[in-house]
Every structure is written in structure tokens, then in C-alpha cells.
Amino acid sequence: MSMIISITDLRKNLFNLAEQVFSSGEEIEVEKEGRRIVKIVRIDDDPKERAKRMLEVMKKIGGKFKN
């Protein structure tokens, strides 16, 4: 479930809200003049998995750049 806040509240509490999203995974939607304009979500990123994927891509394209 998402929390809905105003853009003013976002400006006042950005760092606390970012920590809340990071620790709880709760999404925050931001409203301006009654319209939702942005959603803040946690990014689930595993650096080890990203590195493995990059190595696989580099192996595939490595030969294409040799002279």
C-alpha cells in the first residue's frame, strides 16, 4: 500500500521519507495541486548479481571490439 503526501511534505522530510522507503519498502506517492506526480520506491539491487550480468555481457561483446 502506498502513502500519499504533498510535495511540500516531501520537501520538508525528504531524508526521513527516503529512509522510511528504504527500510520498510513502503511506496510513497507525491501530490502537487491534487494530482499525483511521482512515486518513490525502494530499488532492490544486488551488486554481486549486477556484476555477474555485466561480466556475461562483456564476454559476449568482447570479441566484437578486437582489431
C-alpha positions in Angstrom: 0.0 0.0 0.0 1.2 3.5 -0.8 1.4 6.5 1.4 0.3 9.8 -0.2 1.9 13.0 0.7 2.1 16.6 -0.6 5.1 17.9 -2.4 5.5 20.4 0.5 5.8 17.5 3.0 8.3 15.8 0.6 10.5 18.9 0.7 10.3 19.1 4.5 11.0 15.5 5.2 12.9 14.1 2.2 15.7 12.3 4.1 13.4 10.8 6.6 11.0 9.6 3.9 13.8 8.1 1.9 15.0 6.2 4.9 11.4 5.0 5.5 11.1 3.7 1.9 14.5 2.0 2.2 13.8 0.3 5.5 10.2 -0.7 5.1 9.8 -1.0 1.3 6.6 1.1 1.6 6.0 3.2 -1.5 5.2 7.0 -1.3 3.2 8.9 -3.9 3.6 12.6 -4.1 0.8 15.0 -4.9 1.0 18.5 -6.3 -2.2 20.6 -6.7 -4.2 17.4 -6.1 -2.5 15.3 -8.8 -0.1 12.5 -8.2 3.2 13.4 -9.9 5.8 11.0 -8.7 6.2 7.7 -6.8 9.2 6.9 -4.5 10.0 3.2 -4.4 12.9 1.1 -3.0 15.3 -0.2 -5.5 16.2 -3.8 -4.8 19.7 -4.0 -6.2 22.3 -6.7 -5.6 25.7 -5.5 -6.7 27.0 -9.1 -7.0 24.2 -10.1 -9.4 24.7 -6.9 -11.4 28.5 -7.7 -11.7 27.8 -11.2 -12.9 25.4 -9.9 -15.6 27.9 -7.3 -16.7 30.7 -10.0 -17.0 28.4 -12.1 -19.1 27.6 -9.2 -21.4 31.3 -8.2 -21.6 32.2 -11.8 -22.6 29.6 -11.8 -25.4 30.6 -8.4 -26.9 34.4 -8.6 -26.1 35.4 -10.1 -29.4 33.5 -7.5 -31.4 35.9 -4.8 -30.4 39.2 -6.5 -31.3 41.1 -5.3 -34.3 
